[in-house]
Amino acid sequence: MEDRAQRTRLKAISLSFVVGVLLMAFKFYIYHITRSAAVLSDALESIVNVIASAFALWSIYLAAKPPDPEHPYGHGKVEYFSAGFEGALIVVAALGIFWSAWQQIRRPHPLPNLDLGLWLVLGTSAVNGALGLFLITVGRRTRSLPLVADGKHIMTDCLSSLAVVLGLVLVKFSGWYWVDGAVAALVGGQILFSGRSLLKESFAGLMDASDPQLLEEISHLLSRNRKNLWIDIHRLRAWRSGRHIYVDFHLILPRYLPLVEAHREVAELENLFRVHFKGAAEVFVHIDPCQDPNCPICSVPQCASRSHPKSQSTFWNHGHLTTRD
């Protein structure tokens, strides 16, 4: 299953790289015949697309390598480096676009071959839109951050191309050549925002920041499969390393439960995560024996050790399961 997913990731990012190279060359040709600052901004972003796709291809290959003595948790973190690298490249491209836009605003010049340029840019936008949606879909299905990041980046390129088309249409019918530079500046601002988002996501992953969405998913999983013997869970933590997920928590079990049965309960929990996350989760469970204060929330029937009747109900939501007590 995982081998098939890895082949899918590699095929998708390889397609992105090849299409990116072709579109980059095509956009520079469009700039050559139109001399449009907005088209140049689109072409500069395509350079970033190609470099980012090459880096993502390398990171997907490296992230799939199994753990080794030097990297006991695998190589998944490289995917966050990939997203951060792509975000940094986007920021650099945005700065270059701002400079080109300013030159056209300050000294506007006529744009030749506008009609042909319009149709060509519109065609590249359609190709990028289809490619971006494909990469995001495959990335989410195979849990690959570089693919999702590359897809989002290409979608911003698609939107940028559409903005360029609108700008060129306005220039064509108004004769205001400075609009070409203004559109390029707007494209640069949108690209800059996209780069900032990728950098933020990358830093969060590298710093093992809490992932509320992942914790909520785990909380729902545990709540749906809750058993009476699982008296309570606390100190839940979860983090991602590439496509792999690491989870640890404390599980309160009846104190009279034999070790063999306690081990069986832990194995059941581990399998629950393994099935849900398609083999990509490693679970570490610390067992706590129940104490008298746990009796009011305990649902174990006919317990000889019970000191108080059950009087409370606990909901295994994100807030409750992550408590330190």
Order of alpha helices (4+ residues) and beta strands (2+ residues): alpha-alpha-alpha-alpha-alpha-alpha-alpha-beta-beta-alpha-beta-alpha
